[in-house]
Protein backbone atom coordinates (compact mmCIF):
# COMPACT_ATOMS: atom_id res chain seq x y z
CA UNK A 1 0.00 0.00 0.00
CA UNK A 2 2.83 2.40 0.89
CA UNK A 3 4.67 1.80 -2.39
CA UNK A 4 1.44 2.21 -4.35
CA UNK A 5 0.74 5.65 -2.88
CA UNK A 6 4.17 7.00 -1.94
CA UNK A 7 6.79 5.08 -3.93
CA UNK A 8 9.82 3.55 -2.21
CA UNK A 9 9.39 4.04 1.55
CA UNK A 10 11.97 5.92 3.61
CA UNK A 11 13.43 4.48 6.80
CA UNK A 12 15.85 5.95 9.30
CA UNK A 13 19.18 4.29 10.02
CA UNK A 14 17.98 4.11 13.62
CA UNK A 15 15.13 1.81 12.62
CA UNK A 16 17.64 -0.44 10.89
CA UNK A 17 19.96 -0.47 13.93
CA UNK A 18 17.15 -1.21 16.40
CA UNK A 19 15.61 -3.91 14.20
CA UNK A 20 18.96 -5.52 13.48
CA UNK A 21 19.89 -5.56 17.17
CA UNK A 22 16.50 -6.88 18.33
CA UNK A 23 16.26 -9.74 15.84
CA UNK A 24 19.98 -10.42 15.78
CA UNK A 25 20.01 -11.33 19.47
CA UNK A 26 17.60 -14.22 18.88
CA UNK A 27 19.29 -15.61 15.76
CA UNK A 28 22.09 -18.15 15.91
CA UNK A 29 23.01 -18.05 12.21
CA UNK A 30 24.44 -14.53 11.94
CA UNK A 31 25.24 -14.87 8.23
CA UNK A 32 21.64 -15.78 7.41
CA UNK A 33 20.39 -12.95 9.63
CA UNK A 34 22.63 -10.44 7.81
CA UNK A 35 21.33 -11.68 4.43
CA UNK A 36 17.70 -11.31 5.58
CA UNK A 37 18.32 -7.83 6.95
CA UNK A 38 19.99 -6.80 3.70
CA UNK A 39 17.00 -8.12 1.73
CA UNK A 40 14.38 -6.45 3.93
CA UNK A 41 16.06 -3.06 4.11
CA UNK A 42 17.03 -2.99 0.42
CA UNK A 43 13.41 -2.08 -0.27
CA UNK A 44 13.82 1.25 1.54
CA UNK A 45 15.63 4.53 1.10
CA UNK A 46 17.74 5.45 4.16
CA UNK A 47 17.37 8.96 5.51
CA UNK A 48 20.52 11.06 5.72
CA UNK A 49 22.08 11.87 9.09
CA UNK A 50 24.05 15.12 8.76
CA UNK A 51 26.66 16.34 11.26
CA UNK A 52 24.17 18.83 12.72
CA UNK A 53 21.67 16.06 13.50
CA UNK A 54 22.01 15.66 17.29
CA UNK A 55 21.52 19.21 18.57
CA UNK A 56 17.83 19.47 17.57
CA UNK A 57 17.19 15.93 18.86
CA UNK A 58 18.19 16.93 22.38
CA UNK A 59 16.92 20.51 22.24
CA UNK A 60 13.44 19.62 20.94
CA UNK A 61 10.24 18.96 22.84
CA UNK A 62 10.40 15.15 22.74
CA UNK A 63 11.04 13.42 26.06
CA UNK A 64 12.11 10.20 24.33
CA UNK A 65 15.30 10.79 22.32
CA UNK A 66 14.60 7.81 20.03
CA UNK A 67 11.25 9.38 19.05
CA UNK A 68 13.03 12.69 18.51
CA UNK A 69 15.65 11.03 16.31
CA UNK A 70 13.00 9.26 14.22
CA UNK A 71 11.04 12.50 13.83
CA UNK A 72 14.22 14.38 12.86
CA UNK A 73 14.97 11.71 10.22
CA UNK A 74 11.47 12.17 8.82
CA UNK A 75 12.05 15.93 8.59
CA UNK A 76 15.41 15.39 6.86
CA UNK A 77 13.72 13.13 4.30
CA UNK A 78 10.78 15.55 3.88
CA UNK A 79 8.50 12.61 4.67
CA UNK A 80 4.77 13.24 4.38
CA UNK A 81 3.86 10.38 6.69
CA UNK A 82 5.37 8.57 9.68
CA UNK A 83 4.24 5.03 10.46
CA UNK A 84 4.93 3.87 14.00
CA UNK A 85 3.71 1.31 16.48
CA UNK A 86 4.54 3.68 19.35
CA UNK A 87 1.07 4.81 20.43
CA UNK A 88 2.52 6.92 23.25
CA UNK A 89 4.83 8.97 21.03
CA UNK A 90 4.35 12.66 21.63
CA UNK A 91 4.45 15.10 18.79
CA UNK A 92 7.20 17.66 19.02
CA UNK A 93 8.80 20.28 16.93
CA UNK A 94 12.29 21.40 16.11
CA UNK A 95 12.25 25.12 15.78
N, C-alpha and C positions, 0 to 999 in steps of 0.2 A: 504494500500500500504506500509506504514511504517513497520508494523508488518511482512509483507511478505518478505521484503528485509533486515530488520534490527533486527527483533525480538521485544521484549517488549521495547517501546520507553522510553527514559529518560526525566525527567522534573525536573526543579529546584524547590526548595521550594518557591522561589520568585514568580514563575509563579502561584503556588497554592495560595499563599497569595494575590496576585493581583487579580486573578480570583475570589477568594472567596469574597474579599472585594467589587469588582465591582458588581457582581451579587447579593451578599447578601444585598446590600443597597436597591435594588428594590423589594426584596421578603419579604412578610409579614409573611409567615409561615417558621420560622427559622429552625424548626425541619425537614421539608421537604427539605429545601435548604441544610442542613447539610447532609442528606441522599443522595441527588443527587450529591453533591460534593464528598462524599466518594465513590460513585459508579463510577463517571467519573475518579477520580484520582487513583482508585485502579488498573486501567489498565496501570499504569506507574511505573517506578522505579524512586525514588527520588534521586537526586544527594546529595552527602555528603557535609557538610559545616564545614570544620575543623576550629580550633581556629585561624589559620594563614590566614584565608580567606580574611579579610578586607584590609590588607596592599596593596596587589597587585591591588585590585579594585580601590583604590584611587591614587596609584602611577603609574597606567598604562596610556595609551594614549587615553582612551575613555573620552569624555567630559561628557557623560550621565552615571551616576553611575549605573543606572539600567541595561543599556546595558553591562557595565563592569562586573556587578555581574552575569548576565546571561552567558556571555562569560566565566567567571571564572568557573562557574558551569559546563559548557560544557567541559572545560579542565580537571576539577576534574574527570568527568565521562569518560574521553577519548572518547568523542563523535566524530563521523566521519562526522556529519551533524547537522547544526542548522537550524531549521525552524522558521521563524519570519514573522510577518506582518509589522515590522518596516522597511520601505524602506529607511529611512534616517540613519539607524544605520551605524556608521563608524567602520571599522575593526581596531582593535588595537592589541597590543601584551603585554604580561606580561613577561618581561625578567628579 
